[in-house]
Amino acid sequence: MGVFAAQAAARTFDFQAGDVGYVPFAYGHYIENTGDEPLVFLEMFRHPRFEDISVMQWMANTPHEIIADTINVQKSMVDALPTTKQTVV
């Protein structure tokens, strides 16, 4: 699991079966299955209303110059990102 905050603060955690992770409020995060078996995880929220935004959607809706400078890519790459969330099944 990767967890990231402002000012280039990020950490990556390598969990095993039965481990518990925590993401602080308003921190971006992602889950990646690096194993060779299906990943099953439970995500719980303390707030009754859930909102979700993908990293790609967030980058597409942030001033493109800021994103391009921050992650050191061409602005044209950021310009091409979709502004709506892509569904993952």
Biopython code that builds the backbone (N, CA, C, O; Angstrom):
import numpy as np
from Bio.PDB.StructureBuilder import StructureBuilder

atoms = [
    (1, "MET", "N", (0.853, -1.168, 0.000)),
    (1, "MET", "CA", (0.000, 0.000, 0.000)),
    (1, "MET", "C", (0.899, 1.231, 0.000)),
    (1, "MET", "O", (1.869, 1.302, 0.754)),
    (2, "GLY", "N", (0.576, 2.177, -0.833)),
    (2, "GLY", "CA", (1.274, 3.449, -0.843)),
    (2, "GLY", "C", (0.388, 4.515, -0.239)),
    (2, "GLY", "O", (-0.806, 4.567, -0.530)),
    (3, "VAL", "N", (0.952, 5.361, 0.595)),
    (3, "VAL", "CA", (0.230, 6.460, 1.240)),
    (3, "VAL", "C", (1.014, 7.725, 0.972)),
    (3, "VAL", "O", (2.227, 7.763, 1.179)),
    (4, "PHE", "N", (0.322, 8.775, 0.508)),
    (4, "PHE", "CA", (1.037, 10.005, 0.194)),
    (4, "PHE", "C", (0.275, 11.227, 0.675)),
    (4, "PHE", "O", (-0.954, 11.244, 0.734)),
    (5, "ALA", "N", (1.054, 12.256, 1.019)),
    (5, "ALA", "CA", (0.508, 13.514, 1.521)),
    (5, "ALA", "C", (1.167, 14.653, 0.756)),
    (5, "ALA", "O", (1.842, 14.428, -0.248)),
    (6, "ALA", "N", (0.975, 15.838, 1.221)),
    (6, "ALA", "CA", (1.537, 17.011, 0.559)),
    (6, "ALA", "C", (3.053, 17.055, 0.709)),
    (6, "ALA", "O", (3.628, 16.341, 1.531)),
    (7, "GLN", "N", (3.685, 17.892, -0.088)),
    (7, "GLN", "CA", (5.121, 18.167, -0.013)),
    (7, "GLN", "C", (5.973, 16.911, -0.197)),
    (7, "GLN", "O", (6.974, 16.718, 0.493)),
    (8, "ALA", "N", (5.563, 16.071, -1.130)),
    (8, "ALA", "CA", (6.324, 14.879, -1.518)),
    (8, "ALA", "C", (6.524, 13.888, -0.375)),
    (8, "ALA", "O", (7.471, 13.103, -0.401)),
    (9, "ALA", "N", (5.654, 13.914, 0.618)),
    (9, "ALA", "CA", (5.731, 12.949, 1.712)),
    (9, "ALA", "C", (4.970, 11.694, 1.311)),
    (9, "ALA", "O", (3.764, 11.750, 1.066)),
    (10, "ALA", "N", (5.660, 10.571, 1.243)),
    (10, "ALA", "CA", (5.028, 9.318, 0.857)),
    (10, "ALA", "C", (5.735, 8.151, 1.531)),
    (10, "ALA", "O", (6.928, 8.213, 1.831)),
    (11, "ARG", "N", (4.970, 7.080, 1.764)),
    (11, "ARG", "CA", (5.544, 5.846, 2.313)),
    (11, "ARG", "C", (4.878, 4.675, 1.628)),
    (11, "ARG", "O", (3.720, 4.752, 1.219)),
    (12, "THR", "N", (5.618, 3.597, 1.507)),
    (12, "THR", "CA", (5.094, 2.364, 0.944)),
    (12, "THR", "C", (5.189, 1.279, 2.007)),
    (12, "THR", "O", (6.193, 1.164, 2.711)),
    (13, "PHE", "N", (4.132, 0.490, 2.111)),
    (13, "PHE", "CA", (4.064, -0.568, 3.114)),
    (13, "PHE", "C", (3.840, -1.899, 2.413)),
    (13, "PHE", "O", (3.055, -1.978, 1.468)),
    (14, "ASP", "N", (4.513, -2.932, 2.861)),
    (14, "ASP", "CA", (4.385, -4.270, 2.292)),
    (14, "ASP", "C", (3.665, -5.144, 3.316)),
    (14, "ASP", "O", (4.262, -5.585, 4.298)),
    (15, "PHE", "N", (2.381, -5.388, 3.078)),
    (15, "PHE", "CA", (1.570, -6.151, 4.023)),
    (15, "PHE", "C", (1.512, -7.620, 3.656)),
    (15, "PHE", "O", (1.683, -7.998, 2.497)),
    (16, "GLN", "N", (1.268, -8.432, 4.660)),
    (16, "GLN", "CA", (1.064, -9.873, 4.507)),
    (16, "GLN", "C", (-0.356, -10.202, 4.964)),
    (16, "GLN", "O", (-1.021, -9.360, 5.566)),
    (17, "ALA", "N", (-0.814, -11.390, 4.690)),
    (17, "ALA", "CA", (-2.154, -11.819, 5.100)),
    (17, "ALA", "C", (-2.355, -11.566, 6.590)),
    (17, "ALA", "O", (-1.506, -11.923, 7.407)),
    (18, "GLY", "N", (-3.479, -10.950, 6.937)),
    (18, "GLY", "CA", (-3.808, -10.688, 8.333)),
    (18, "GLY", "C", (-3.323, -9.349, 8.857)),
    (18, "GLY", "O", (-3.708, -8.960, 9.960)),
    (19, "ASP", "N", (-2.491, -8.624, 8.111)),
    (19, "ASP", "CA", (-1.989, -7.320, 8.542)),
    (19, "ASP", "C", (-3.092, -6.262, 8.468)),
    (19, "ASP", "O", (-4.066, -6.414, 7.730)),
    (20, "VAL", "N", (-2.926, -5.207, 9.232)),
    (20, "VAL", "CA", (-3.858, -4.084, 9.246)),
    (20, "VAL", "C", (-3.072, -2.824, 8.924)),
    (20, "VAL", "O", (-2.004, -2.589, 9.490)),
    (21, "GLY", "N", (-3.606, -2.007, 8.005)),
    (21, "GLY", "CA", (-2.980, -0.734, 7.659)),
    (21, "GLY", "C", (-3.918, 0.417, 7.988)),
    (21, "GLY", "O", (-5.129, 0.226, 8.108)),
    (22, "TYR", "N", (-3.363, 1.594, 8.131)),
    (22, "TYR", "CA", (-4.150, 2.782, 8.453)),
    (22, "TYR", "C", (-3.725, 3.922, 7.546)),
    (22, "TYR", "O", (-2.532, 4.155, 7.350)),
    (23, "VAL", "N", (-4.704, 4.636, 6.990)),
    (23, "VAL", "CA", (-4.431, 5.810, 6.160)),
    (23, "VAL", "C", (-5.027, 7.019, 6.868)),
    (23, "VAL", "O", (-6.238, 7.047, 7.089)),
    (24, "PRO", "N", (-4.230, 8.019, 7.233)),
    (24, "PRO", "CA", (-4.764, 9.213, 7.885)),
    (24, "PRO", "C", (-5.785, 9.936, 6.992)),
    (24, "PRO", "O", (-5.727, 9.838, 5.766)),
    (25, "PHE", "N", (-6.696, 10.647, 7.609)),
    (25, "PHE", "CA", (-7.737, 11.390, 6.910)),
    (25, "PHE", "C", (-7.136, 12.289, 5.830)),
    (25, "PHE", "O", (-6.156, 12.994, 6.071)),
    (26, "ALA", "N", (-7.724, 12.254, 4.657)),
    (26, "ALA", "CA", (-7.378, 13.095, 3.511)),
    (26, "ALA", "C", (-6.035, 12.776, 2.870)),
    (26, "ALA", "O", (-5.583, 13.530, 2.008)),
    (27, "TYR", "N", (-5.388, 11.692, 3.258)),
    (27, "TYR", "CA", (-4.157, 11.268, 2.589)),
    (27, "TYR", "C", (-4.545, 10.415, 1.383)),
    (27, "TYR", "O", (-5.465, 9.599, 1.457)),
    (28, "GLY", "N", (-3.841, 10.611, 0.286)),
    (28, "GLY", "CA", (-4.042, 9.752, -0.866)),
    (28, "GLY", "C", (-3.431, 8.391, -0.598)),
    (28, "GLY", "O", (-2.463, 8.270, 0.154)),
    (29, "HIS", "N", (-3.997, 7.372, -1.213)),
    (29, "HIS", "CA", (-3.442, 6.039, -1.028)),
    (29, "HIS", "C", (-3.811, 5.149, -2.205)),
    (29, "HIS", "O", (-4.748, 5.433, -2.951)),
    (30, "TYR", "N", (-3.064, 4.082, -2.354)),
    (30, "TYR", "CA", (-3.383, 3.090, -3.372)),
    (30, "TYR", "C", (-3.004, 1.707, -2.853)),
    (30, "TYR", "O", (-2.138, 1.560, -1.991)),
    (31, "ILE", "N", (-3.663, 0.718, -3.392)),
    (31, "ILE", "CA", (-3.407, -0.677, -3.036)),
    (31, "ILE", "C", (-2.943, -1.387, -4.295)),
    (31, "ILE", "O", (-3.565, -1.242, -5.348)),
    (32, "GLU", "N", (-1.874, -2.144, -4.209)),
    (32, "GLU", "CA", (-1.401, -2.932, -5.339)),
    (32, "GLU", "C", (-1.118, -4.348, -4.863)),
    (32, "GLU", "O", (-0.422, -4.553, -3.869)),
    (33, "ASN", "N", (-1.659, -5.312, -5.577)),
    (33, "ASN", "CA", (-1.391, -6.704, -5.261)),
    (33, "ASN", "C", (-0.089, -7.104, -5.941)),
    (33, "ASN", "O", (-0.032, -7.217, -7.166)),
    (34, "THR", "N", (0.949, -7.316, -5.153)),
    (34, "THR", "CA", (2.247, -7.716, -5.709)),
    (34, "THR", "C", (2.478, -9.216, -5.574)),
    (34, "THR", "O", (3.542, -9.721, -5.931)),
    (35, "GLY", "N", (1.474, -9.928, -5.056)),
    (35, "GLY", "CA", (1.592, -11.377, -4.903)),
    (35, "GLY", "C", (1.036, -12.107, -6.111)),
    (35, "GLY", "O", (0.653, -11.490, -7.105)),
    (36, "ASP", "N", (0.996, -13.420, -6.013)),
    (36, "ASP", "CA", (0.483, -14.213, -7.121)),
    (36, "ASP", "C", (-0.857, -14.872, -6.795)),
    (36, "ASP", "O", (-1.318, -15.739, -7.538)),
    (37, "GLU", "N", (-1.481, -14.466, -5.693)),
    (37, "GLU", "CA", (-2.814, -14.938, -5.322)),
    (37, "GLU", "C", (-3.762, -13.740, -5.306)),
    (37, "GLU", "O", (-3.311, -12.603, -5.167)),
    (38, "PRO", "N", (-5.078, -13.978, -5.447)),
    (38, "PRO", "CA", (-6.035, -12.867, -5.426)),
    (38, "PRO", "C", (-5.937, -12.072, -4.120)),
    (38, "PRO", "O", (-5.736, -12.644, -3.049)),
    (39, "LEU", "N", (-6.079, -10.775, -4.220)),
    (39, "LEU", "CA", (-6.049, -9.892, -3.057)),
    (39, "LEU", "C", (-7.477, -9.675, -2.564)),
    (39, "LEU", "O", (-8.365, -9.330, -3.343)),
    (40, "VAL", "N", (-7.688, -9.878, -1.274)),
    (40, "VAL", "CA", (-8.969, -9.592, -0.650)),
    (40, "VAL", "C", (-8.676, -8.649, 0.502)),
    (40, "VAL", "O", (-7.873, -8.959, 1.382)),
    (41, "PHE", "N", (-9.344, -7.470, 0.492)),
    (41, "PHE", "CA", (-9.119, -6.548, 1.604)),
    (41, "PHE", "C", (-10.411, -5.845, 1.978)),
    (41, "PHE", "O", (-11.324, -5.722, 1.163)),
    (42, "LEU", "N", (-10.476, -5.396, 3.195)),
    (42, "LEU", "CA", (-11.635, -4.702, 3.730)),
    (42, "LEU", "C", (-11.222, -3.269, 4.003)),
    (42, "LEU", "O", (-10.231, -3.019, 4.689)),
    (43, "GLU", "N", (-11.978, -2.337, 3.470)),
    (43, "GLU", "CA", (-11.684, -0.922, 3.677)),
    (43, "GLU", "C", (-12.823, -0.334, 4.495)),
    (43, "GLU", "O", (-13.989, -0.460, 4.120)),
    (44, "MET", "N", (-12.494, 0.307, 5.609)),
    (44, "MET", "CA", (-13.516, 0.859, 6.497)),
    (44, "MET", "C", (-13.282, 2.356, 6.666)),
    (44, "MET", "O", (-12.152, 2.841, 6.626)),
    (45, "PHE", "N", (-14.386, 3.068, 6.854)),
    (45, "PHE", "CA", (-14.336, 4.520, 7.016)),
    (45, "PHE", "C", (-15.061, 4.911, 8.290)),
    (45, "PHE", "O", (-16.048, 4.285, 8.676)),
    (46, "ARG", "N", (-14.564, 5.946, 8.935)),
    (46, "ARG", "CA", (-15.179, 6.430, 10.161)),
    (46, "ARG", "C", (-16.346, 7.369, 9.868)),
    (46, "ARG", "O", (-17.204, 7.573, 10.727)),
    (47, "HIS", "N", (-16.386, 7.930, 8.690)),
    (47, "HIS", "CA", (-17.418, 8.897, 8.313)),
    (47, "HIS", "C", (-18.527, 8.177, 7.548)),
    (47, "HIS", "O", (-18.234, 7.271, 6.768)),
    (48, "PRO", "N", (-19.783, 8.553, 7.747)),
    (48, "PRO", "CA", (-20.875, 7.852, 7.058)),
    (48, "PRO", "C", (-20.935, 8.130, 5.548)),
    (48, "PRO", "O", (-21.579, 7.381, 4.813)),
    (49, "ARG", "N", (-20.285, 9.176, 5.085)),
    (49, "ARG", "CA", (-20.309, 9.510, 3.658)),
    (49, "ARG", "C", (-18.939, 9.227, 3.038)),
    (49, "ARG", "O", (-17.918, 9.748, 3.485)),
    (50, "PHE", "N", (-18.943, 8.410, 2.023)),
    (50, "PHE", "CA", (-17.710, 8.028, 1.344)),
    (50, "PHE", "C", (-17.579, 8.812, 0.045)),
    (50, "PHE", "O", (-18.542, 8.916, -0.716)),
    (51, "GLU", "N", (-16.402, 9.361, -0.214)),
    (51, "GLU", "CA", (-16.115, 10.020, -1.484)),
    (51, "GLU", "C", (-14.807, 9.477, -2.008)),
    (51, "GLU", "O", (-13.877, 9.203, -1.249)),
    (52, "ASP", "N", (-14.750, 9.326, -3.313)),
    (52, "ASP", "CA", (-13.599, 8.688, -3.927)),
    (52, "ASP", "C", (-13.182, 9.494, -5.150)),
    (52, "ASP", "O", (-14.028, 9.954, -5.916)),
    (53, "ILE", "N", (-11.900, 9.660, -5.327)),
    (53, "ILE", "CA", (-11.356, 10.291, -6.523)),
    (53, "ILE", "C", (-10.059, 9.559, -6.870)),
    (53, "ILE", "O", (-9.229, 9.294, -6.001)),
    (54, "SER", "N", (-9.906, 9.245, -8.130)),
    (54, "SER", "CA", (-8.687, 8.542, -8.529)),
    (54, "SER", "C", (-7.536, 9.532, -8.611)),
    (54, "SER", "O", (-7.756, 10.734, -8.759)),
    (55, "VAL", "N", (-6.325, 9.037, -8.517)),
    (55, "VAL", "CA", (-5.147, 9.901, -8.630)),
    (55, "VAL", "C", (-5.117, 10.552, -10.011)),
    (55, "VAL", "O", (-4.789, 11.732, -10.137)),
    (56, "MET", "N", (-5.458, 9.789, -11.040)),
    (56, "MET", "CA", (-5.457, 10.342, -12.389)),
    (56, "MET", "C", (-6.466, 11.487, -12.511)),
    (56, "MET", "O", (-6.162, 12.526, -13.097)),
    (57, "GLN", "N", (-7.661, 11.293, -11.958)),
    (57, "GLN", "CA", (-8.683, 12.344, -11.986)),
    (57, "GLN", "C", (-8.231, 13.557, -11.178)),
    (57, "GLN", "O", (-8.451, 14.694, -11.597)),
    (58, "TRP", "N", (-7.609, 13.332, -10.038)),
    (58, "TRP", "CA", (-7.126, 14.431, -9.210)),
    (58, "TRP", "C", (-6.073, 15.241, -9.972)),
    (58, "TRP", "O", (-6.102, 16.472, -9.965)),
    (59, "MET", "N", (-5.136, 14.531, -10.635)),
    (59, "MET", "CA", (-4.099, 15.232, -11.395)),
    (59, "MET", "C", (-4.702, 16.011, -12.561)),
    (59, "MET", "O", (-4.256, 17.119, -12.859)),
    (60, "ALA", "N", (-5.708, 15.445, -13.222)),
    (60, "ALA", "CA", (-6.330, 16.105, -14.376)),
    (60, "ALA", "C", (-7.081, 17.364, -13.967)),
    (60, "ALA", "O", (-7.269, 18.263, -14.787)),
    (61, "ASN", "N", (-7.511, 17.442, -12.715)),
    (61, "ASN", "CA", (-8.284, 18.591, -12.246)),
    (61, "ASN", "C", (-7.481, 19.552, -11.386)),
    (61, "ASN", "O", (-8.039, 20.486, -10.811)),
    (62, "THR", "N", (-6.184, 19.332, -11.293)),
    (62, "THR", "CA", (-5.264, 20.234, -10.604)),
    (62, "THR", "C", (-4.540, 21.024, -11.695)),
    (62, "THR", "O", (-4.323, 20.487, -12.781)),
    (63, "PRO", "N", (-4.162, 22.275, -11.447)),
    (63, "PRO", "CA", (-3.450, 23.021, -12.495)),
    (63, "PRO", "C", (-2.304, 22.192, -13.083)),
    (63, "PRO", "O", (-1.418, 21.729, -12.365)),
    (64, "HIS", "N", (-2.345, 22.022, -14.383)),
    (64, "HIS", "CA", (-1.430, 21.111, -15.068)),
    (64, "HIS", "C", (0.047, 21.484, -14.911)),
    (64, "HIS", "O", (0.902, 20.600, -14.873)),
    (65, "GLU", "N", (0.348, 22.752, -14.821)),
    (65, "GLU", "CA", (1.737, 23.167, -14.637)),
    (65, "GLU", "C", (2.282, 22.662, -13.299)),
    (65, "GLU", "O", (3.441, 22.259, -13.203)),
    (66, "ILE", "N", (1.437, 22.688, -12.275)),
    (66, "ILE", "CA", (1.857, 22.231, -10.948)),
    (66, "ILE", "C", (2.168, 20.739, -10.983)),
    (66, "ILE", "O", (3.201, 20.301, -10.475)),
    (67, "ILE", "N", (1.267, 19.958, -11.589)),
    (67, "ILE", "CA", (1.474, 18.513, -11.660)),
    (67, "ILE", "C", (2.730, 18.199, -12.475)),
    (67, "ILE", "O", (3.570, 17.409, -12.044)),
    (68, "ALA", "N", (2.856, 18.813, -13.644)),
    (68, "ALA", "CA", (4.010, 18.548, -14.516)),
    (68, "ALA", "C", (5.324, 18.872, -13.806)),
    (68, "ALA", "O", (6.283, 18.105, -13.895)),
    (69, "ASP", "N", (5.369, 19.999, -13.106)),
    (69, "ASP", "CA", (6.588, 20.380, -12.391)),
    (69, "ASP", "C", (6.860, 19.460, -11.199)),
    (69, "ASP", "O", (8.011, 19.124, -10.918)),
    (70, "THR", "N", (5.800, 19.056, -10.503)),
    (70, "THR", "CA", (5.959, 18.241, -9.299)),
    (70, "THR", "C", (6.463, 16.839, -9.608)),
    (70, "THR", "O", (7.354, 16.331, -8.928)),
    (71, "ILE", "N", (5.891, 16.209, -10.642)),
    (71, "ILE", "CA", (6.305, 14.832, -10.931)),
    (71, "ILE", "C", (7.264, 14.755, -12.122)),
    (71, "ILE", "O", (7.609, 13.669, -12.588)),
    (72, "ASN", "N", (7.687, 15.934, -12.606)),
    (72, "ASN", "CA", (8.719, 16.029, -13.638)),
    (72, "ASN", "C", (8.340, 15.297, -14.934)),
    (72, "ASN", "O", (9.070, 14.433, -15.421)),
    (73, "VAL", "N", (7.170, 15.676, -15.476)),
    (73, "VAL", "CA", (6.726, 15.140, -16.766)),
    (73, "VAL", "C", (6.327, 16.301, -17.676)),
    (73, "VAL", "O", (6.170, 17.432, -17.217)),
    (74, "GLN", "N", (6.167, 16.018, -18.951)),
    (74, "GLN", "CA", (5.723, 17.025, -19.907)),
    (74, "GLN", "C", (4.291, 17.452, -19.576)),
    (74, "GLN", "O", (3.464, 16.616, -19.211)),
    (75, "LYS", "N", (3.998, 18.738, -19.700)),
    (75, "LYS", "CA", (2.646, 19.234, -19.464)),
    (75, "LYS", "C", (1.650, 18.565, -20.403)),
    (75, "LYS", "O", (0.502, 18.342, -20.020)),
    (76, "SER", "N", (2.062, 18.243, -21.614)),
    (76, "SER", "CA", (1.168, 17.587, -22.574)),
    (76, "SER", "C", (0.669, 16.238, -22.052)),
    (76, "SER", "O", (-0.449, 15.824, -22.361)),
    (77, "MET", "N", (1.499, 15.556, -21.263)),
    (77, "MET", "CA", (1.070, 14.286, -20.678)),
    (77, "MET", "C", (-0.069, 14.511, -19.686)),
    (77, "MET", "O", (-1.043, 13.758, -19.670)),
    (78, "VAL", "N", (0.055, 15.538, -18.869)),
    (78, "VAL", "CA", (-0.992, 15.867, -17.900)),
    (78, "VAL", "C", (-2.238, 16.364, -18.630)),
    (78, "VAL", "O", (-3.358, 16.056, -18.224)),
    (79, "ASP", "N", (-2.049, 17.134, -19.709)),
    (79, "ASP", "CA", (-3.183, 17.630, -20.500)),
    (79, "ASP", "C", (-4.041, 16.485, -21.038)),
    (79, "ASP", "O", (-5.246, 16.653, -21.222)),
    (80, "ALA", "N", (-3.441, 15.334, -21.290)),
    (80, "ALA", "CA", (-4.151, 14.199, -21.891)),
    (80, "ALA", "C", (-4.911, 13.345, -20.871)),
    (80, "ALA", "O", (-5.647, 12.439, -21.262)),
    (81, "LEU", "N", (-4.750, 13.616, -19.588)),
    (81, "LEU", "CA", (-5.431, 12.807, -18.576)),
    (81, "LEU", "C", (-6.935, 13.068, -18.579)),
    (81, "LEU", "O", (-7.355, 14.209, -18.766)),
    (82, "PRO", "N", (-7.764, 12.021, -18.373)),
    (82, "PRO", "CA", (-9.212, 12.215, -18.327)),
    (82, "PRO", "C", (-9.630, 12.920, -17.028)),
    (82, "PRO", "O", (-9.073, 12.649, -15.964)),
    (83, "THR", "N", (-10.599, 13.810, -17.123)),
    (83, "THR", "CA", (-11.064, 14.539, -15.938)),
    (83, "THR", "C", (-12.145, 13.816, -15.183)),
    (83, "THR", "O", (-12.531, 14.248, -14.097)),
    (84, "THR", "N", (-12.650, 12.714, -15.733)),
    (84, "THR", "CA", (-13.653, 11.918, -15.045)),
    (84, "THR", "C", (-13.027, 10.599, -14.593)),
    (84, "THR", "O", (-12.077, 10.110, -15.204)),
    (85, "LYS", "N", (-13.561, 10.044, -13.538)),
    (85, "LYS", "CA", (-13.001, 8.817, -12.957)),
    (85, "LYS", "C", (-13.235, 7.635, -13.896)),
    (85, "LYS", "O", (-14.323, 7.463, -14.444)),
    (86, "GLN", "N", (-12.197, 6.833, -14.067)),
    (86, "GLN", "CA", (-12.291, 5.614, -14.852)),
    (86, "GLN", "C", (-12.721, 4.479, -13.921)),
    (86, "GLN", "O", (-12.111, 4.274, -12.872)),
    (87, "THR", "N", (-13.750, 3.753, -14.292)),
    (87, "THR", "CA", (-14.258, 2.666, -13.464)),
    (87, "THR", "C", (-13.341, 1.453, -13.536)),
    (87, "THR", "O", (-12.901, 1.048, -14.612)),
    (88, "VAL", "N", (-13.063, 0.884, -12.369)),
    (88, "VAL", "CA", (-12.246, -0.326, -12.289)),
    (88, "VAL", "C", (-13.124, -1.412, -11.684)),
    (88, "VAL", "O", (-13.718, -1.220, -10.623)),
    (89, "VAL", "N", (-13.202, -2.538, -12.353)),
    (89, "VAL", "CA", (-14.047, -3.637, -11.853)),
    (89, "VAL", "C", (-13.176, -4.744, -11.348)),
    (89, "VAL", "O", (-13.682, -5.765, -10.883)),
]
sb = StructureBuilder()
sb.init_structure("model")
sb.init_model(0)
sb.init_chain("A")
sb.init_seg("    ")
for serial, (resi, resn, name, xyz) in enumerate(atoms, 1):
    if name == "N":
        sb.init_residue(resn, " ", resi, " ")
    sb.init_atom(name, np.array(xyz, "f"), 0.0, 1.0, " ", f" {name:<3s}", serial, name[0])
structure = sb.get_structure()
